[in-house]
Amino acid sequence: MSRPSWDEYFMGIARQVAQRSTCPRAAVGSLIVQDKRILSTGYNGAPRGLPHCEEVGCILVDGHCQRALHAEQNAIIQAALHGVPIAGSTLYTTHQPCNACAKMIINAGILRVVYTGDYPDELARSFLSQAGIELVRTESP
């Protein structure tokens, strides 16, 4: 039996976190890791206490849901809410971050992003690169 690499291990957990998503369009999961320890997780869905898209539908503007927060945003917010420092960490996510998430990742001090699913946002990739953040695409098992 072959043990998964750390990236494979944490991406598997990100896929599990994505199963909590309440978005009918795309289930995305993220987790923030430092020193092989999970600091925070997040999945895409409505803000706490508000109805979820799966219950009342998406609010789409230019093809983007205005109701839901992204998984990366929720992972960063959860860390902040609980006072968990994430500077210097790695973010694992099931989809490439969008531009808004990329800017949050940069300002949060995250140094590395590992993802599997593509998301067509070259500006996000450019910003992450300019900020010196390592962006690693892995294959889904």
Long-range contacts (C-beta under 8 A, 24 or more apart in sequence): 6-36, 7-92, 7-114, 7-136, 7-138, 8-138, 8-141, 10-38, 10-90, 10-92, 10-114, 11-92, 11-94, 11-114, 11-116, 11-138, 11-140, 12-141, 13-38, 13-41, 13-92, 14-92, 14-93, 14-94, 15-94, 15-140, 17-41, 17-42, 17-43, 17-71, 18-43, 18-71, 18-94, 19-43, 20-45, 21-45, 21-71, 22-46, 22-52, 22-53, 22-54, 22-55, 22-68, 23-53, 23-54, 23-58, 23-65, 23-68, 24-53, 24-54, 24-58, 25-53, 25-58, 25-65, 26-95, 27-94, 28-70, 28-71, 28-93, 28-94, 28-95, 28-117, 29-71, 29-93, 29-94, 30-71, 30-72, 30-74, 30-75, 30-91, 30-92, 30-93, 30-94, 31-75, 31-91, 31-92, 31-93, 32-75, 32-76, 32-79, 32-86, 32-89, 32-90, 32-91, 32-92, 32-110, 33-89, 33-90, 33-91, 33-92, 34-86, 34-88, 34-89, 34-90, 39-79, 39-84, 39-86, 39-89, 40-75, 40-76, 40-78, 40-79, 40-82, 40-84, 40-86, 41-75, 41-78, 42-69, 42-70, 42-71, 42-72, 42-73, 42-74, 42-75, 42-76, 42-77, 42-78, 43-71, 43-74, 44-68, 44-69, 44-70, 44-71, 44-74, 45-69, 45-74, 70-97, 70-98, 70-100, 70-101, 71-95, 72-97, 72-101, 72-104, 72-105, 73-100, 73-101, 73-104, 76-104, 76-105, 76-108, 79-108, 86-110, 90-114, 95-119, 96-121, 96-124, 96-125, 96-135, 96-137, 97-121, 97-124, 97-128, 98-124, 99-123, 99-124, 99-127, 102-127, 102-128, 103-127, 105-133, 106-131, 106-133, 112-136, 114-138, 116-140
